[in-house]
Amino acid sequence: MPFAPDEPGFWNLCEHLESLAAEQIDGQWVWTWQPKSGRRYPIPSPLAENGAEAFCTALDEAEKRERLGDAVERKTFDALIAEYKEHADYAGLSELTKRDYDRHLDKIAKAWGAAPVAEITTVDAQRAIDSMQSAPTVARYFRAVLSRLIGFGIPRGYSTHNVAKPTENVRHEADPHEPWPDWAFELFLEHARPSLHLPVLSAFYTGQRSIDVIPMARPSGGEISLIARKTGKTVWRPIHSEYADLITRLAPGESERLHMREDGEPWTLAGYRTAWQRELTSVNAKGQPTSAPPAKKAAMVRIRDAGLVFHGLRKNAVNTLLEVGCTEAEVSAIVEMSEQMVRHYARDVNKRRLARSGTAKMEAGWSETRKQIFGKAMERPAAT
């Protein structure tokens, strides 16, 4: 069998085999899969040229056709989702985006899978979106996926119009997370586990997401180049000189991967997140308090209570680039972020710029303004 017992495919195959039938015709065995519906699906022999692989693939395809039944003729959501997942539009999504899409496609299938797409109304779509109002980010993404799916189905005969478009936009202020203040960097780099340091600095100097930072390859030729897992786009940028020095000091050697554990093994994303959580909560793998020094525990508590997370380092990177004069387009290219989101992140930076500019103007014209406001009163000696 092509699957190990601990893989889901093993048990799916076992279930399919229960409905398998074989009969000898003209001296050759003919295989069919016969589910409870009574339909018969021809299956190639597992002893044929392509062997078990073709046999298992045919069983999966037969199960899919059985599950859809007359869904294709009725133009149901189940049929539309199946057709969409076979299309290049879906295949071209990054793996991370596919995972997010699949979560919402499953919700759509659960709500309306057997229903013809044309029978769903805007009221139905709005009710589904409203049911998620306690999680606005989820509701917003669900609405976008539903609209994309129905829009895909219109030219393919599933519906004549997109009922998701007239639904209300989900009111939601994106939370880009708080950037780390200076004291947080100082406390983390002084007290946290050493192998956690470089990924934090990499996030600050590159502005990338944790899913791209942790498995980052060692830079070569004075530059980093990677494929952003969320967007599927190539990110390229020269290495900042100070960051290059930090890599030399904190990650000596020639390992292919940049971020390594103390035992010389590369960090996995899951492993790093687990170590991060244990460090900030000062507990071990068994959930018991560690024997960390009081100063370290206090430092980690302060960082945790401030609500600082790894993703906040991305905002640090954006803010720093904006403060040194980078344009929104330049920041977008460096950190692989839409210019719209860069503008969202830039609001606090722009406020500080305006405040500094206003204060400088006030300083420049203060001598005359002061006389007009206070007259000579402020020139008199203070009362004793």
Helices and strands as residue ranges (DSSP letters): H 8-17, E 20-25, E 28-33, E 41-43, H 51-68, H 71-74, H 77-85, H 88-91, H 95-112, G 117-119, H 122-130, H 136-153, G 154-156, H 182-191, G 194-196, H 197-206, H 210-213, E 223-227, E 234-238, H 241-250, H 269-281, H 294-305, H 312-323, H 328-335, H 339-364, H 366-374, G 377-379
